[in-house]
Amino acid sequence: MAAADPASPPAVRDVDIYADPTGALPVYRWRQAPKGLATRRQLRERRLRPGGQDPVAVIECRGGKRKAWLYEIKKAKPIRPMTFAKELALDKAMAKRQTCPTCSRRYYHCLPLRTLGSCLECYDGTPAAPGSYMRPPGEHLAAAA
C-alpha cells in the first residue's frame, strides 16, 4: 500500500451533520419517540438546553428527508439567563442590521442591506410608515415637554 502524497489535498467528503456515523443510535419515526426525549427546539420551549450531553437517538421527519437529534430531558440543564452585557451585544448587532446607512434611521425590522444597500425610502422613495422605525434617542422626551 502506497503512502499518501503529503502535497496533495485531502479527499473531500460529503458529511451529513444529522446522520449518525456509527449507526449506534436508534432511529424513530415522526411522533414515535419515547417519552423523556426531546429535540433542541423542544428543549428550548421548556427553557432547557442539552448541557453537553450527547444525543441518544435520532428522529426522522417528512418521510426520512429531515432528521433531528433527540436528547434526554432529565439530563438537560436550564438555559443561561440573559445578562446585561449579552443584551447590549445583541442590541448592538441588531442595530447594525436595522439601521439604514444612508438616512441613519433605525427600523424595527432588518433591512435588505445586501440587496438594496439601504431602506426602501432611500432606495426608491417608497414612504416608510412612521410606526416601522424607532425615534432617535431623546426625541420622545422633547415631544412630551
Beta strands, then each sheet from edge to edge (+ up, - down):
strand 1: 27-29
strand 2: 37-38
strand 3: 48-49
strand 4: 57-61
strand 5: 66-72
strand 6: 77-78
sheet 1: 1+ 4+ 5- 2+
sheet 2: 3+ 6-
end
